Amino acid sequence: MATIPIIKIGDILETRKEHPCGAKSFKVLRTGADIKLECTGCGRTLTLERIKVEKMIKKIISGGDING
């Protein structure tokens, strides 16, 4: 059984596929049922379902809020 990744606000997510701008990392802006991400390359924001985000993650670079 796969483990559920713990995603916090401020984390940087490295993804399997790259964004059209060429960047492969996104900063987490909001969490919940949907997750709001900001591309670290071009700054565009996108909101995706949590399940889709969990499937596209290659690595989580911690940097999230330590309070929550």
N, CA, C and O atoms as CSV, one atom per row, in Angstrom:
chain,resi,resn,atom,element,x,y,z
A,1,MET,N,N,0.843,-1.183,0.000
A,1,MET,CA,C,0.000,0.000,0.000
A,1,MET,C,C,0.890,1.248,0.000
A,1,MET,O,O,1.857,1.328,0.758
A,2,ALA,N,N,0.563,2.199,-0.837
A,2,ALA,CA,C,1.358,3.415,-0.961
A,2,ALA,C,C,1.120,4.346,0.219
A,2,ALA,O,O,0.017,4.413,0.763
A,3,THR,N,N,2.165,5.061,0.603
A,3,THR,CA,C,2.014,6.024,1.683
A,3,THR,C,C,1.513,7.347,1.118
A,3,THR,O,O,1.820,7.705,-0.020
A,4,ILE,N,N,0.750,8.059,1.915
A,4,ILE,CA,C,0.204,9.350,1.508
A,4,ILE,C,C,1.230,10.422,1.855
A,4,ILE,O,O,1.612,10.552,3.018
A,5,PRO,N,N,1.685,11.197,0.859
A,5,PRO,CA,C,2.668,12.242,1.159
A,5,PRO,C,C,2.038,13.373,1.974
A,5,PRO,O,O,0.885,13.745,1.753
A,6,ILE,N,N,2.804,13.908,2.908
A,6,ILE,CA,C,2.346,15.033,3.714
A,6,ILE,C,C,2.817,16.306,3.019
A,6,ILE,O,O,4.014,16.583,2.942
A,7,ILE,N,N,1.860,17.069,2.517
A,7,ILE,CA,C,2.152,18.291,1.773
A,7,ILE,C,C,1.763,19.476,2.641
A,7,ILE,O,O,0.626,19.568,3.106
A,8,LYS,N,N,2.721,20.395,2.863
A,8,LYS,CA,C,2.484,21.576,3.696
A,8,LYS,C,C,2.664,22.839,2.862
A,8,LYS,O,O,3.333,22.831,1.829
A,9,ILE,N,N,2.062,23.906,3.327
A,9,ILE,CA,C,2.204,25.201,2.672
A,9,ILE,C,C,3.675,25.615,2.725
A,9,ILE,O,O,4.312,25.541,3.776
A,10,GLY,N,N,4.197,26.042,1.601
A,10,GLY,CA,C,5.585,26.478,1.515
A,10,GLY,C,C,6.527,25.407,0.990
A,10,GLY,O,O,7.666,25.715,0.639
A,11,ASP,N,N,6.076,24.145,0.929
A,11,ASP,CA,C,6.914,23.075,0.391
A,11,ASP,C,C,7.151,23.303,-1.101
A,11,ASP,O,O,6.326,23.903,-1.790
A,12,ILE,N,N,8.283,22.817,-1.581
A,12,ILE,CA,C,8.583,22.824,-3.008
A,12,ILE,C,C,8.432,21.381,-3.489
A,12,ILE,O,O,9.056,20.471,-2.945
A,13,LEU,N,N,7.604,21.181,-4.507
A,13,LEU,CA,C,7.358,19.853,-5.048
A,13,LEU,C,C,8.089,19.705,-6.370
A,13,LEU,O,O,7.901,20.509,-7.282
A,14,GLU,N,N,8.925,18.677,-6.475
A,14,GLU,CA,C,9.566,18.355,-7.747
A,14,GLU,C,C,8.667,17.340,-8.439
A,14,GLU,O,O,8.296,16.328,-7.844
A,15,THR,N,N,8.318,17.608,-9.693
A,15,THR,CA,C,7.356,16.767,-10.401
A,15,THR,C,C,8.029,15.874,-11.441
A,15,THR,O,O,9.170,16.102,-11.842
A,16,ARG,N,N,7.288,14.854,-11.863
A,16,ARG,CA,C,7.794,13.922,-12.876
A,16,ARG,C,C,7.839,14.588,-14.255
A,16,ARG,O,O,8.814,14.441,-14.991
A,17,LYS,N,N,6.780,15.318,-14.594
A,17,LYS,CA,C,6.718,16.010,-15.880
A,17,LYS,C,C,6.965,17.493,-15.650
A,17,LYS,O,O,6.675,18.025,-14.578
A,18,GLU,N,N,7.495,18.142,-16.652
A,18,GLU,CA,C,7.771,19.568,-16.490
A,18,GLU,C,C,6.602,20.423,-16.977
A,18,GLU,O,O,5.787,20.001,-17.798
A,19,HIS,N,N,6.559,21.635,-16.439
A,19,HIS,CA,C,5.578,22.652,-16.830
A,19,HIS,C,C,5.961,23.120,-18.237
A,19,HIS,O,O,7.130,23.004,-18.604
A,20,PRO,N,N,5.037,23.639,-19.030
A,20,PRO,CA,C,5.383,24.116,-20.374
A,20,PRO,C,C,6.529,25.137,-20.416
A,20,PRO,O,O,7.190,25.273,-21.446
A,21,CYS,N,N,6.770,25.855,-19.313
A,21,CYS,CA,C,7.871,26.821,-19.290
A,21,CYS,C,C,9.222,26.131,-19.107
A,21,CYS,O,O,10.263,26.759,-19.298
A,22,GLY,N,N,9.221,24.847,-18.739
A,22,GLY,CA,C,10.470,24.101,-18.577
A,22,GLY,C,C,10.837,23.789,-17.137
A,22,GLY,O,O,11.727,22.973,-16.897
A,23,ALA,N,N,10.176,24.415,-16.177
A,23,ALA,CA,C,10.471,24.166,-14.760
A,23,ALA,C,C,9.838,22.848,-14.313
A,23,ALA,O,O,8.794,22.446,-14.826
A,24,LYS,N,N,10.484,22.179,-13.350
A,24,LYS,CA,C,9.945,20.924,-12.832
A,24,LYS,C,C,9.605,21.030,-11.351
A,24,LYS,O,O,9.413,20.009,-10.690
A,25,SER,N,N,9.527,22.247,-10.819
A,25,SER,CA,C,9.210,22.394,-9.397
A,25,SER,C,C,8.126,23.451,-9.196
A,25,SER,O,O,8.015,24.422,-9.945
A,26,PHE,N,N,7.332,23.214,-8.147
A,26,PHE,CA,C,6.206,24.075,-7.815
A,26,PHE,C,C,6.204,24.336,-6.318
A,26,PHE,O,O,6.565,23.461,-5.532
A,27,LYS,N,N,5.798,25.539,-5.921
A,27,LYS,CA,C,5.665,25.896,-4.509
A,27,LYS,C,C,4.198,25.746,-4.112
A,27,LYS,O,O,3.304,26.159,-4.851
A,28,VAL,N,N,3.954,25.149,-2.934
A,28,VAL,CA,C,2.594,24.942,-2.439
A,28,VAL,C,C,2.098,26.233,-1.787
A,28,VAL,O,O,2.725,26.744,-0.858
A,29,LEU,N,N,0.969,26.760,-2.275
A,29,LEU,CA,C,0.386,27.986,-1.732
A,29,LEU,C,C,-0.798,27.709,-0.809
A,29,LEU,O,O,-1.040,28.461,0.135
A,30,ARG,N,N,-1.547,26.611,-1.086
A,30,ARG,CA,C,-2.729,26.269,-0.292
A,30,ARG,C,C,-2.945,24.765,-0.349
A,30,ARG,O,O,-2.698,24.131,-1.376
A,31,THR,N,N,-3.409,24.194,0.765
A,31,THR,CA,C,-3.695,22.764,0.792
A,31,THR,C,C,-5.145,22.533,1.183
A,31,THR,O,O,-5.822,23.438,1.668
A,32,GLY,N,N,-5.601,21.337,0.970
A,32,GLY,CA,C,-6.975,20.950,1.277
A,32,GLY,C,C,-7.370,19.869,0.299
A,32,GLY,O,O,-6.521,19.087,-0.130
A,33,ALA,N,N,-8.650,19.806,-0.069
A,33,ALA,CA,C,-9.089,18.844,-1.075
A,33,ALA,C,C,-8.443,19.173,-2.419
A,33,ALA,O,O,-8.111,18.275,-3.193
A,34,ASP,N,N,-8.267,20.463,-2.688
A,34,ASP,CA,C,-7.524,20.945,-3.854
A,34,ASP,C,C,-6.240,21.583,-3.346
A,34,ASP,O,O,-6.197,22.119,-2.239
A,35,ILE,N,N,-5.199,21.522,-4.163
A,35,ILE,CA,C,-3.918,22.114,-3.788
A,35,ILE,C,C,-3.572,23.192,-4.800
A,35,ILE,O,O,-3.614,22.956,-6.008
A,36,LYS,N,N,-3.228,24.382,-4.302
A,36,LYS,CA,C,-2.857,25.490,-5.167
A,36,LYS,C,C,-1.341,25.540,-5.249
A,36,LYS,O,O,-0.659,25.589,-4.225
A,37,LEU,N,N,-0.812,25.527,-6.473
A,37,LEU,CA,C,0.620,25.502,-6.709
A,37,LEU,C,C,1.043,26.720,-7.515
A,37,LEU,O,O,0.262,27.274,-8.288
A,38,GLU,N,N,2.305,27.129,-7.319
A,38,GLU,CA,C,2.889,28.205,-8.106
A,38,GLU,C,C,4.138,27.672,-8.776
A,38,GLU,O,O,5.012,27.122,-8.106
A,39,CYS,N,N,4.238,27.826,-10.085
A,39,CYS,CA,C,5.405,27.377,-10.824
A,39,CYS,C,C,6.611,28.219,-10.404
A,39,CYS,O,O,6.525,29.446,-10.360
A,40,THR,N,N,7.737,27.563,-10.094
A,40,THR,CA,C,8.926,28.304,-9.681
A,40,THR,C,C,9.639,28.918,-10.883
A,40,THR,O,O,10.521,29.759,-10.708
A,41,GLY,N,N,9.274,28.511,-12.100
A,41,GLY,CA,C,9.905,29.064,-13.291
A,41,GLY,C,C,9.238,30.338,-13.775
A,41,GLY,O,O,9.894,31.369,-13.925
A,42,CYS,N,N,7.921,30.272,-14.023
A,42,CYS,CA,C,7.228,31.417,-14.622
A,42,CYS,C,C,6.282,32.132,-13.660
A,42,CYS,O,O,5.808,33.225,-13.970
A,43,GLY,N,N,5.995,31.534,-12.493
A,43,GLY,CA,C,5.141,32.185,-11.509
A,43,GLY,C,C,3.652,31.954,-11.699
A,43,GLY,O,O,2.853,32.476,-10.921
A,44,ARG,N,N,3.256,31.195,-12.700
A,44,ARG,CA,C,1.835,30.918,-12.941
A,44,ARG,C,C,1.294,30.037,-11.817
A,44,ARG,O,O,1.984,29.134,-11.342
A,45,THR,N,N,0.059,30.303,-11.397
A,45,THR,CA,C,-0.559,29.487,-10.345
A,45,THR,C,C,-1.585,28.544,-10.966
A,45,THR,O,O,-2.224,28.869,-11.967
A,46,LEU,N,N,-1.728,27.375,-10.354
A,46,LEU,CA,C,-2.715,26.422,-10.797
A,46,LEU,C,C,-3.269,25.689,-9.593
A,46,LEU,O,O,-2.571,25.498,-8.597
A,47,THR,N,N,-4.514,25.282,-9.685
A,47,THR,CA,C,-5.185,24.545,-8.625
A,47,THR,C,C,-5.553,23.177,-9.176
A,47,THR,O,O,-6.230,23.065,-10.198
A,48,LEU,N,N,-5.094,22.132,-8.480
A,48,LEU,CA,C,-5.343,20.762,-8.901
A,48,LEU,C,C,-5.916,19.956,-7.753
A,48,LEU,O,O,-5.738,20.307,-6.586
A,49,GLU,N,N,-6.606,18.871,-8.088
A,49,GLU,CA,C,-7.112,17.966,-7.065
A,49,GLU,C,C,-5.935,17.311,-6.358
A,49,GLU,O,O,-4.904,17.039,-6.975
A,50,ARG,N,N,-6.091,17.058,-5.063
A,50,ARG,CA,C,-5.027,16.466,-4.252
A,50,ARG,C,C,-4.522,15.146,-4.857
A,50,ARG,O,O,-3.317,14.895,-4.873
A,51,ILE,N,N,-5.431,14.314,-5.347
A,51,ILE,CA,C,-5.049,13.013,-5.896
A,51,ILE,C,C,-4.119,13.182,-7.097
A,51,ILE,O,O,-3.139,12.449,-7.226
A,52,LYS,N,N,-4.417,14.141,-7.975
A,52,LYS,CA,C,-3.577,14.379,-9.147
A,52,LYS,C,C,-2.198,14.875,-8.739
A,52,LYS,O,O,-1.191,14.474,-9.322
A,53,VAL,N,N,-2.154,15.752,-7.730
A,53,VAL,CA,C,-0.871,16.277,-7.258
A,53,VAL,C,C,-0.030,15.156,-6.645
A,53,VAL,O,O,1.173,15.077,-6.891
A,54,GLU,N,N,-0.662,14.289,-5.846
A,54,GLU,CA,C,0.064,13.184,-5.219
A,54,GLU,C,C,0.669,12.252,-6.261
A,54,GLU,O,O,1.747,11.702,-6.036
A,55,LYS,N,N,0.003,12.061,-7.392
A,55,LYS,CA,C,0.519,11.195,-8.451
A,55,LYS,C,C,1.667,11.837,-9.223
A,55,LYS,O,O,2.543,11.131,-9.722
A,56,MET,N,N,1.674,13.174,-9.328
A,56,MET,CA,C,2.700,13.836,-10.126
A,56,MET,C,C,3.972,14.162,-9.349
A,56,MET,O,O,4.957,14.592,-9.949
A,57,ILE,N,N,3.976,13.966,-8.025
A,57,ILE,CA,C,5.140,14.306,-7.204
A,57,ILE,C,C,6.259,13.285,-7.391
A,57,ILE,O,O,6.032,12.076,-7.347
A,58,LYS,N,N,7.459,13.793,-7.599
A,58,LYS,CA,C,8.651,12.951,-7.622
A,58,LYS,C,C,9.372,13.040,-6.278
A,58,LYS,O,O,9.840,12.038,-5.736
A,59,LYS,N,N,9.449,14.284,-5.748
A,59,LYS,CA,C,10.142,14.513,-4.478
A,59,LYS,C,C,9.575,15.767,-3.827
A,59,LYS,O,O,9.206,16.720,-4.514
A,60,ILE,N,N,9.505,15.764,-2.475
A,60,ILE,CA,C,9.069,16.935,-1.720
A,60,ILE,C,C,10.295,17.547,-1.063
A,60,ILE,O,O,10.984,16.886,-0.285
A,61,ILE,N,N,10.567,18.808,-1.376
A,61,ILE,CA,C,11.657,19.542,-0.744
A,61,ILE,C,C,11.030,20.358,0.371
A,61,ILE,O,O,10.299,21.316,0.120
A,62,SER,N,N,11.324,19.970,1.608
A,62,SER,CA,C,10.685,20.616,2.764
A,62,SER,C,C,11.078,22.077,2.839
A,62,SER,O,O,12.184,22.463,2.460
A,63,GLY,N,N,10.182,22.854,3.319
A,63,GLY,CA,C,10.384,24.292,3.470
A,63,GLY,C,C,9.084,24.874,3.933
A,63,GLY,O,O,8.872,26.087,3.917
A,64,GLY,N,N,8.208,23.970,4.351
A,64,GLY,CA,C,6.854,24.361,4.719
A,64,GLY,C,C,6.782,25.037,6.057
A,64,GLY,O,O,7.764,25.114,6.795
A,65,ASP,N,N,5.603,25.526,6.356
A,65,ASP,CA,C,5.302,26.204,7.604
A,65,ASP,C,C,5.386,25.200,8.757
A,65,ASP,O,O,4.690,24.185,8.736
A,66,ILE,N,N,6.222,25.464,9.757
A,66,ILE,CA,C,6.397,24.519,10.871
A,66,ILE,C,C,5.227,24.538,11.833
A,66,ILE,O,O,5.103,23.641,12.667
A,67,ASN,N,N,4.366,25.540,11.738
A,67,ASN,CA,C,3.220,25.634,12.648
A,67,ASN,C,C,1.988,24.900,12.116
A,67,ASN,O,O,1.026,24.727,12.864
A,68,GLY,N,N,1.979,24.476,10.899
A,68,GLY,CA,C,0.773,23.831,10.434
A,68,GLY,C,C,0.827,23.449,9.034
A,68,GLY,O,O,-0.135,22.890,8.509
